[in-house]
Amino acid sequence: MLGEATRQFDEVRPKLVEVAYRMIGSVAEAEDIVQEVWFRWQGANRSGIPFSTEFLMTVTVRLAFSCLQLAPFRQQTYIGPWLPDPVDTSLNLQAGTQQDDTLSFAVLVLMERLSPKERAAFILREVLHYPYAHVAAALQTNEEDARQLAVRARKYLNAEHGPHTSGD
């Protein structure tokens, strides 16, 4: 049973790291979040979880969201402006990420200005192409609110970074 759980987790792990990193901008914290997701996955009663990927992604988003809520307290002791860790994901074949404008350093800096929920909605919808029902479930909100969060984030990033070709 644990072997199957490990296989399922290993299959989705690169996406979990990608989402956590895109939300927080720190490789070390993203890895820590995914490690915590693994611990929770090991301890979960998986018989009642029909879609392991959705469960794992939801836990990742919620942990990253919690981390973002604590960020202002942690940054009070940080000297200088906060910037995301610059990472060249094109060299990390295991991560399976695409080298596109949504992963650029500039976009990560702009995303820092979004609320944690807007950032999560943008990543889940625009980057991972999740349906709004899944975005809403991950953010513990309804579909209309999830849609509005994603739209607001997209509009802000478009205004600051230039046109984005995705739409609803």
C-alpha positions in Angstrom: 0.0 0.0 0.0 2.8 2.4 0.9 4.6 1.5 -2.4 1.6 2.6 -4.4 1.4 5.8 -2.4 5.1 6.4 -3.0 4.7 5.9 -6.7 1.7 8.3 -6.8 3.6 10.9 -4.9 6.8 10.6 -6.9 4.7 11.0 -10.1 3.3 14.3 -9.1 6.2 15.6 -6.9 7.8 17.8 -9.6 4.5 19.6 -10.1 4.1 20.1 -6.4 7.6 21.6 -6.1 6.8 23.8 -9.1 3.6 25.1 -7.6 5.1 25.7 -4.2 8.1 27.5 -5.7 5.9 29.7 -7.9 3.8 30.6 -4.9 6.6 31.4 -2.5 9.6 32.1 -4.6 12.0 30.1 -2.4 13.4 26.7 -3.5 14.2 25.7 0.1 10.7 26.5 1.4 9.1 24.9 -1.6 11.0 21.7 -0.9 10.0 21.9 2.8 6.4 22.3 1.8 6.5 19.3 -0.5 8.2 17.3 2.3 5.4 18.1 4.6 2.9 17.1 1.9 4.7 13.7 1.8 4.4 13.3 5.5 0.7 14.1 5.4 0.2 11.8 2.4 1.9 8.9 4.3 -0.4 9.4 7.2 -3.6 10.0 5.3 -6.3 7.4 4.9 -5.9 7.1 1.1 -8.9 4.7 0.7 -11.2 7.7 0.8 -9.2 9.9 -1.6 -10.4 9.2 -5.2 -7.9 11.6 -6.9 -4.5 11.6 -5.4 -3.1 14.4 -7.6 -5.9 16.7 -6.6 -5.5 15.9 -2.9 -1.7 16.4 -3.1 -2.0 19.7 -5.0 -4.6 21.0 -2.6 -2.4 20.3 0.4 0.5 21.9 -1.4 -1.4 25.0 -2.2 -2.8 25.3 1.3 0.6 24.9 2.9 2.1 27.4 0.6 -0.8 29.8 1.3 -0.1 29.4 5.0 3.5 30.1 4.4 2.6 33.3 2.5 0.4 34.5 5.3 3.4 34.2 7.7 5.8 35.9 5.2 5.2 39.5 6.4 6.2 38.4 10.0 9.3 36.6 8.7 10.3 39.5 6.4 10.3 42.0 9.2 13.7 40.7 10.3 15.0 40.4 6.7 17.3 43.2 5.6 16.7 44.5 2.1 14.0 43.8 -0.4 12.6 40.3 -0.8 13.3 38.7 -4.1 12.4 35.2 -5.2 15.2 32.7 -5.6 16.4 32.8 -9.2 16.2 29.3 -10.5 16.9 28.0 -14.0 14.3 25.3 -14.2 15.3 24.5 -17.8 18.3 22.7 -16.4 16.2 20.6 -14.0 14.8 17.9 -16.2 13.2 16.2 -13.3 11.0 19.2 -12.5 9.3 19.0 -15.9 8.6 22.7 -16.0 8.2 24.7 -19.1 10.4 27.6 -19.7 7.9 30.3 -20.5 7.1 33.9 -19.4 5.1 32.7 -16.3 8.3 31.3 -14.8 10.5 34.3 -15.5 12.1 36.1 -12.6 10.2 39.3 -13.4 6.9 37.5 -13.1 7.9 36.0 -9.8 8.7 39.5 -8.5 5.3 40.8 -9.8 3.5 37.8 -8.2 4.9 38.9 -4.9 2.5 41.9 -5.1 -0.6 39.6 -5.5 -2.5 38.4 -2.5 -1.8 34.8 -1.6 -5.2 33.7 -2.9 -4.7 35.6 -6.2 -1.3 34.0 -6.6 -2.6 30.5 -6.0 -5.6 31.0 -8.3 -3.3 32.3 -11.1 -0.9 29.4 -10.8 -3.5 26.7 -10.6 -5.6 28.2 -13.4 -3.2 29.9 -15.8 -0.1 27.8 -15.3 -1.5 24.3 -14.6 -4.8 24.8 -16.4 -6.9 23.5 -13.6 -10.7 23.9 -13.9 -12.2 26.5 -11.7 -13.9 23.8 -9.6 -10.5 22.5 -8.6 -9.1 25.9 -8.0 -12.1 26.7 -5.8 -11.6 23.4 -3.8 -7.9 24.1 -3.3 -8.6 27.6 -2.0 -11.7 26.6 0.0 -14.0 29.0 -1.9 -16.6 28.9 -4.6 -16.1 28.8 -8.3 -17.1 32.4 -8.9 -14.7 33.7 -6.3 -11.9 31.5 -7.7 -12.6 32.9 -11.2 -12.5 36.4 -9.9 -9.2 35.8 -8.1 -7.6 34.4 -11.3 -9.0 37.2 -13.4 -7.7 39.9 -11.0 -4.3 38.3 -10.9 -4.1 38.0 -14.7 -5.2 41.6 -15.2 -2.6 42.8 -12.7 0.2 40.8 -14.3 -0.9 41.8 -17.8 -0.8 45.5 -16.8 2.6 45.1 -15.3 4.2 42.6 -17.6 2.5 42.9 -20.9 -0.2 40.9 -22.6 -0.9 37.3 -21.7 -2.5 35.1 -24.3 -4.7 33.0 -22.0 -8.3 33.7 -21.5 -11.5 32.1 -20.3 
